[in-house]
Amino acid sequence: MPSDELISHIQTKAPIVNIVSAYLPLQDSRKALKGRCPFHPDSGASLMVSQDKNTFKCFGCGKEGGPIEFLMAIEGKSRSEIAGRLAVKLGLVHDLRAV
Ligand SMILES: [Zn+2]
């Protein structure tokens, strides 16, 4: 299992805006970017993505978190699977087996 330290590195370093915008278009809003939430039937743009905090939050269904939670929810994978992949991608570890 990835350590808490590794998880917190990933949560701050994996760029949430890039990760979310790979799945849905984001538009500029006043304080954050926003888009149509992929986790509930969203007719507006309830999903807010904060570049400063590197987090997302949906004001429709309440789903929120960092890059790891977004990818877990959208891909239906486990925390350790997502964390491992991001850790390798970010160069925090070089071998998935080391996570
Ligand atoms: Zn939602």
Backbone and ligand atoms as CSV (ligand in chain L), in Angstrom:
chain,resi,resn,atom,element,x,y,z
A,1,MET,N,N,0.838,-1.216,0.000
A,1,MET,CA,C,0.000,0.000,0.000
A,1,MET,C,C,0.864,1.254,0.000
A,2,PRO,N,N,0.476,2.265,-0.741
A,2,PRO,CA,C,1.256,3.509,-0.726
A,2,PRO,C,C,1.210,4.168,0.652
A,3,SER,N,N,2.303,4.766,1.055
A,3,SER,CA,C,2.360,5.429,2.358
A,3,SER,C,C,1.559,6.727,2.330
A,4,ASP,N,N,1.216,7.200,3.530
A,4,ASP,CA,C,0.485,8.474,3.641
A,4,ASP,C,C,1.292,9.610,3.030
A,5,GLU,N,N,2.600,9.536,3.197
A,5,GLU,CA,C,3.460,10.589,2.670
A,5,GLU,C,C,3.401,10.619,1.136
A,6,LEU,N,N,3.458,9.435,0.547
A,6,LEU,CA,C,3.388,9.354,-0.912
A,6,LEU,C,C,2.032,9.850,-1.404
A,7,ILE,N,N,0.972,9.442,-0.707
A,7,ILE,CA,C,-0.373,9.892,-1.085
A,7,ILE,C,C,-0.456,11.418,-1.058
A,8,SER,N,N,0.084,12.034,-0.006
A,8,SER,CA,C,-0.050,13.487,0.070
A,8,SER,C,C,0.806,14.192,-0.987
A,9,HIS,N,N,1.925,13.595,-1.349
A,9,HIS,CA,C,2.727,14.128,-2.467
A,9,HIS,C,C,1.904,14.102,-3.755
A,10,ILE,N,N,1.284,12.974,-3.997
A,10,ILE,CA,C,0.498,12.813,-5.221
A,10,ILE,C,C,-0.655,13.808,-5.243
A,11,GLN,N,N,-1.323,13.946,-4.092
A,11,GLN,CA,C,-2.495,14.827,-4.041
A,11,GLN,C,C,-2.135,16.282,-4.324
A,12,THR,N,N,-0.911,16.673,-4.009
A,12,THR,CA,C,-0.531,18.049,-4.312
A,12,THR,C,C,0.137,18.182,-5.682
A,13,LYS,N,N,0.797,17.124,-6.146
A,13,LYS,CA,C,1.577,17.259,-7.385
A,13,LYS,C,C,0.874,16.822,-8.663
A,14,ALA,N,N,-0.056,15.892,-8.563
A,14,ALA,CA,C,-0.757,15.470,-9.781
A,14,ALA,C,C,-1.716,16.594,-10.180
A,15,PRO,N,N,-1.568,17.148,-11.374
A,15,PRO,CA,C,-2.359,18.333,-11.731
A,15,PRO,C,C,-3.836,18.008,-11.965
A,16,ILE,N,N,-4.663,18.393,-11.014
A,16,ILE,CA,C,-6.092,18.058,-11.076
A,16,ILE,C,C,-6.760,18.597,-12.336
A,17,VAL,N,N,-6.355,19.801,-12.755
A,17,VAL,CA,C,-7.003,20.391,-13.927
A,17,VAL,C,C,-6.757,19.531,-15.169
A,18,ASN,N,N,-5.525,19.084,-15.346
A,18,ASN,CA,C,-5.215,18.227,-16.497
A,18,ASN,C,C,-5.949,16.889,-16.409
A,19,ILE,N,N,-5.994,16.354,-15.200
A,19,ILE,CA,C,-6.622,15.044,-15.013
A,19,ILE,C,C,-8.120,15.109,-15.310
A,20,VAL,N,N,-8.791,16.107,-14.738
A,20,VAL,CA,C,-10.235,16.220,-14.965
A,20,VAL,C,C,-10.528,16.565,-16.426
A,21,SER,N,N,-9.743,17.460,-16.995
A,21,SER,CA,C,-10.058,17.884,-18.361
A,21,SER,C,C,-9.757,16.813,-19.403
A,22,ALA,N,N,-9.115,15.724,-18.994
A,22,ALA,CA,C,-8.982,14.588,-19.899
A,22,ALA,C,C,-10.328,13.877,-20.061
A,23,TYR,N,N,-11.247,14.098,-19.108
A,23,TYR,CA,C,-12.544,13.420,-19.137
A,23,TYR,C,C,-13.702,14.324,-19.523
A,24,LEU,N,N,-13.596,15.598,-19.238
A,24,LEU,CA,C,-14.692,16.504,-19.548
A,24,LEU,C,C,-14.148,17.913,-19.772
A,25,PRO,N,N,-14.858,18.673,-20.597
A,25,PRO,CA,C,-14.391,20.050,-20.830
A,25,PRO,C,C,-14.593,20.919,-19.593
A,26,LEU,N,N,-13.607,21.749,-19.305
A,26,LEU,CA,C,-13.714,22.664,-18.164
A,26,LEU,C,C,-13.733,24.093,-18.686
A,27,GLN,N,N,-14.541,24.906,-18.069
A,27,GLN,CA,C,-14.562,26.304,-18.460
A,27,GLN,C,C,-14.145,27.188,-17.293
A,28,ASP,N,N,-13.568,28.305,-17.627
A,28,ASP,CA,C,-13.129,29.246,-16.617
A,28,ASP,C,C,-14.300,29.840,-15.876
A,29,SER,N,N,-14.160,29.897,-14.579
A,29,SER,CA,C,-15.175,30.550,-13.770
A,29,SER,C,C,-14.417,31.557,-12.926
A,30,ARG,N,N,-15.078,32.185,-11.969
A,30,ARG,CA,C,-14.387,33.235,-11.229
A,30,ARG,C,C,-13.187,32.737,-10.424
A,31,LYS,N,N,-13.464,31.775,-9.540
A,31,LYS,CA,C,-12.389,31.319,-8.662
A,31,LYS,C,C,-11.836,29.961,-9.042
A,32,ALA,N,N,-12.632,29.216,-9.796
A,32,ALA,CA,C,-12.228,27.850,-10.110
A,32,ALA,C,C,-12.609,27.569,-11.555
A,33,LEU,N,N,-12.311,26.372,-11.981
A,33,LEU,CA,C,-12.800,25.934,-13.285
A,33,LEU,C,C,-14.041,25.113,-13.014
A,34,LYS,N,N,-14.964,25.102,-13.966
A,34,LYS,CA,C,-16.144,24.290,-13.713
A,34,LYS,C,C,-16.530,23.489,-14.942
A,35,GLY,N,N,-17.274,22.439,-14.682
A,35,GLY,CA,C,-17.688,21.575,-15.769
A,35,GLY,C,C,-18.877,20.731,-15.358
A,36,ARG,N,N,-19.353,19.931,-16.297
A,36,ARG,CA,C,-20.492,19.075,-16.035
A,36,ARG,C,C,-20.016,17.851,-15.254
A,37,CYS,N,N,-20.633,17.628,-14.111
A,37,CYS,CA,C,-20.195,16.535,-13.240
A,37,CYS,C,C,-20.434,15.169,-13.894
A,38,PRO,N,N,-19.395,14.333,-13.925
A,38,PRO,CA,C,-19.563,12.997,-14.514
A,38,PRO,C,C,-20.165,11.993,-13.531
A,39,PHE,N,N,-20.385,12.400,-12.279
A,39,PHE,CA,C,-20.814,11.446,-11.259
A,39,PHE,C,C,-22.304,11.499,-10.958
A,40,HIS,N,N,-23.032,12.419,-11.541
A,40,HIS,CA,C,-24.486,12.430,-11.404
A,40,HIS,C,C,-25.047,13.111,-12.655
A,41,PRO,N,N,-26.342,12.912,-12.935
A,41,PRO,CA,C,-26.918,13.570,-14.121
A,41,PRO,C,C,-26.931,15.079,-13.910
A,42,ASP,N,N,-26.029,15.755,-14.527
A,42,ASP,CA,C,-25.808,17.176,-14.269
A,42,ASP,C,C,-26.244,17.996,-15.484
A,43,SER,N,N,-27.260,18.833,-15.288
A,43,SER,CA,C,-27.725,19.631,-16.419
A,43,SER,C,C,-27.001,20.971,-16.485
A,44,GLY,N,N,-26.303,21.310,-15.413
A,44,GLY,CA,C,-25.565,22.577,-15.411
A,44,GLY,C,C,-24.079,22.317,-15.429
A,45,ALA,N,N,-23.373,23.034,-14.594
A,45,ALA,CA,C,-21.934,22.807,-14.437
A,45,ALA,C,C,-21.651,22.854,-12.949
A,46,SER,N,N,-21.988,21.754,-12.288
A,46,SER,CA,C,-21.897,21.712,-10.825
A,46,SER,C,C,-20.517,21.366,-10.307
A,47,LEU,N,N,-19.671,20.882,-11.194
A,47,LEU,CA,C,-18.355,20.435,-10.739
A,47,LEU,C,C,-17.356,21.587,-10.769
A,48,MET,N,N,-16.803,21.888,-9.620
A,48,MET,CA,C,-15.792,22.938,-9.513
A,48,MET,C,C,-14.425,22.310,-9.332
A,49,VAL,N,N,-13.452,22.837,-10.046
A,49,VAL,CA,C,-12.093,22.331,-9.911
A,49,VAL,C,C,-11.199,23.500,-9.515
A,50,SER,N,N,-10.554,23.361,-8.372
A,50,SER,CA,C,-9.676,24.421,-7.892
A,50,SER,C,C,-8.219,24.100,-8.199
A,51,GLN,N,N,-7.634,24.937,-9.026
A,51,GLN,CA,C,-6.230,24.750,-9.371
A,51,GLN,C,C,-5.339,25.052,-8.158
A,52,ASP,N,N,-5.735,26.053,-7.367
A,52,ASP,CA,C,-4.949,26.437,-6.188
A,52,ASP,C,C,-4.880,25.316,-5.167
A,53,LYS,N,N,-6.044,24.745,-4.877
A,53,LYS,CA,C,-6.081,23.693,-3.846
A,53,LYS,C,C,-5.817,22.312,-4.419
A,54,ASN,N,N,-5.847,22.196,-5.753
A,54,ASN,CA,C,-5.695,20.907,-6.426
A,54,ASN,C,C,-6.774,19.909,-5.982
A,55,THR,N,N,-8.012,20.417,-5.941
A,55,THR,CA,C,-9.134,19.570,-5.525
A,55,THR,C,C,-10.323,19.805,-6.453
A,56,PHE,N,N,-11.299,18.913,-6.353
A,56,PHE,CA,C,-12.567,19.114,-7.060
A,56,PHE,C,C,-13.700,18.958,-6.073
A,57,LYS,N,N,-14.828,19.564,-6.400
A,57,LYS,CA,C,-16.019,19.401,-5.578
A,57,LYS,C,C,-17.242,19.598,-6.450
A,58,CYS,N,N,-18.209,18.697,-6.272
A,58,CYS,CA,C,-19.456,18.845,-7.003
A,58,CYS,C,C,-20.525,19.397,-6.080
A,59,PHE,N,N,-21.171,20.454,-6.512
A,59,PHE,CA,C,-22.209,21.058,-5.693
A,59,PHE,C,C,-23.563,20.407,-5.940
A,60,GLY,N,N,-23.610,19.459,-6.860
A,60,GLY,CA,C,-24.841,18.718,-7.096
A,60,GLY,C,C,-24.899,17.453,-6.256
A,61,CYS,N,N,-23.899,16.595,-6.397
A,61,CYS,CA,C,-23.933,15.310,-5.698
A,61,CYS,C,C,-23.001,15.260,-4.492
A,62,GLY,N,N,-22.178,16.268,-4.316
A,62,GLY,CA,C,-21.335,16.334,-3.126
A,62,GLY,C,C,-20.023,15.591,-3.223
A,63,LYS,N,N,-19.753,14.974,-4.366
A,63,LYS,CA,C,-18.480,14.261,-4.491
A,63,LYS,C,C,-17.333,15.264,-4.505
A,64,GLU,N,N,-16.286,14.947,-3.765
A,64,GLU,CA,C,-15.152,15.866,-3.700
A,64,GLU,C,C,-13.878,15.115,-3.383
A,65,GLY,N,N,-12.756,15.787,-3.571
A,65,GLY,CA,C,-11.482,15.161,-3.242
A,65,GLY,C,C,-10.368,15.727,-4.099
A,66,GLY,N,N,-9.299,14.969,-4.174
A,66,GLY,CA,C,-8.136,15.369,-4.956
A,66,GLY,C,C,-8.036,14.512,-6.211
A,67,PRO,N,N,-6.873,14.559,-6.861
A,67,PRO,CA,C,-6.685,13.783,-8.092
A,67,PRO,C,C,-6.946,12.289,-7.904
A,68,ILE,N,N,-6.540,11.751,-6.766
A,68,ILE,CA,C,-6.721,10.310,-6.543
A,68,ILE,C,C,-8.208,9.955,-6.462
A,69,GLU,N,N,-8.980,10.747,-5.713
A,69,GLU,CA,C,-10.411,10.452,-5.582
A,69,GLU,C,C,-11.134,10.596,-6.923
A,70,PHE,N,N,-10.732,11.599,-7.705
A,70,PHE,CA,C,-11.383,11.781,-9.000
A,70,PHE,C,C,-11.161,10.544,-9.871
A,71,LEU,N,N,-9.923,10.099,-9.964
A,71,LEU,CA,C,-9.611,8.953,-10.826
A,71,LEU,C,C,-10.210,7.652,-10.290
A,72,MET,N,N,-10.237,7.503,-8.967
A,72,MET,CA,C,-10.879,6.317,-8.385
A,72,MET,C,C,-12.344,6.260,-8.785
A,73,ALA,N,N,-13.009,7.420,-8.671
A,73,ALA,CA,C,-14.447,7.468,-8.955
A,73,ALA,C,C,-14.729,7.271,-10.445
A,74,ILE,N,N,-13.944,7.898,-11.287
A,74,ILE,CA,C,-14.265,7.857,-12.714
A,74,ILE,C,C,-13.803,6.547,-13.360
A,75,GLU,N,N,-12.764,5.939,-12.823
A,75,GLU,CA,C,-12.279,4.687,-13.410
A,75,GLU,C,C,-12.730,3.460,-12.632
A,76,GLY,N,N,-13.288,3.693,-11.436
A,76,GLY,CA,C,-13.736,2.569,-10.625
A,76,GLY,C,C,-12.594,1.677,-10.165
A,77,LYS,N,N,-11.458,2.300,-9.866
A,77,LYS,CA,C,-10.307,1.512,-9.422
A,77,LYS,C,C,-9.985,1.809,-7.962
A,78,SER,N,N,-9.112,1.005,-7.404
A,78,SER,CA,C,-8.776,1.155,-5.986
A,78,SER,C,C,-7.789,2.304,-5.776
A,79,ARG,N,N,-7.759,2.777,-4.532
A,79,ARG,CA,C,-6.847,3.861,-4.168
A,79,ARG,C,C,-5.393,3.485,-4.461
A,80,SER,N,N,-5.009,2.253,-4.109
A,80,SER,CA,C,-3.602,1.898,-4.300
A,80,SER,C,C,-3.251,1.779,-5.786
A,81,GLU,N,N,-4.210,1.354,-6.585
A,81,GLU,CA,C,-3.959,1.247,-8.018
A,81,GLU,C,C,-3.734,2.636,-8.643
A,82,ILE,N,N,-4.623,3.557,-8.311
A,82,ILE,CA,C,-4.504,4.918,-8.847
A,82,ILE,C,C,-3.252,5.606,-8.299
A,83,ALA,N,N,-3.041,5.472,-7.003
A,83,ALA,CA,C,-1.877,6.127,-6.379
A,83,ALA,C,C,-0.584,5.596,-6.985
A,84,GLY,N,N,-0.530,4.293,-7.210
A,84,GLY,CA,C,0.666,3.691,-7.785
A,84,GLY,C,C,0.944,4.229,-9.172
A,85,ARG,N,N,-0.112,4.310,-9.974
A,85,ARG,CA,C,0.073,4.783,-11.338
A,85,ARG,C,C,0.522,6.242,-11.363
A,86,LEU,N,N,-0.111,7.069,-10.526
A,86,LEU,CA,C,0.265,8.492,-10.494
A,86,LEU,C,C,1.676,8.679,-9.946
A,87,ALA,N,N,2.040,7.875,-8.965
A,87,ALA,CA,C,3.383,7.994,-8.380
A,87,ALA,C,C,4.451,7.724,-9.436
A,88,VAL,N,N,4.219,6.732,-10.258
A,88,VAL,CA,C,5.177,6.417,-11.324
A,88,VAL,C,C,5.192,7.544,-12.361
A,89,LYS,N,N,3.985,7.993,-12.718
A,89,LYS,CA,C,3.862,9.047,-13.722
A,89,LYS,C,C,4.558,10.344,-13.276
A,90,LEU,N,N,4.461,10.630,-11.989
A,90,LEU,CA,C,5.062,11.847,-11.453
A,90,LEU,C,C,6.549,11.674,-11.143
A,91,GLY,N,N,7.046,10.456,-11.322
A,91,GLY,CA,C,8.452,10.206,-11.030
A,91,GLY,C,C,8.758,10.115,-9.547
A,92,LEU,N,N,7.725,9.873,-8.729
A,92,LEU,CA,C,7.945,9.762,-7.283
A,92,LEU,C,C,8.491,8.387,-6.918
A,93,VAL,N,N,8.103,7.403,-7.702
A,93,VAL,CA,C,8.715,6.074,-7.595
A,93,VAL,C,C,8.985,5.609,-9.023
A,94,HIS,N,N,9.901,4.717,-9.175
A,94,HIS,CA,C,10.244,4.287,-10.529
A,94,HIS,C,C,9.670,2.932,-10.881
A,95,ASP,N,N,9.198,2.256,-9.863
A,95,ASP,CA,C,8.701,0.917,-10.087
A,95,ASP,C,C,7.392,0.750,-9.323
A,96,LEU,N,N,6.367,0.359,-10.039
A,96,LEU,CA,C,5.051,0.189,-9.442
A,96,LEU,C,C,5.090,-0.776,-8.261
A,97,ARG,N,N,5.987,-1.765,-8.330
A,97,ARG,CA,C,6.059,-2.760,-7.258
A,97,ARG,C,C,6.591,-2.168,-5.967
A,98,ALA,N,N,7.230,-0.997,-6.068
A,98,ALA,CA,C,7.788,-0.365,-4.869
A,98,ALA,C,C,6.732,0.414,-4.088
A,99,VAL,N,N,5.572,0.615,-4.705
A,99,VAL,CA,C,4.529,1.414,-4.038
A,99,VAL,C,C,3.874,0.577,-2.937
L,1,ZN,ZN,ZN,-21.966,15.566,-9.130
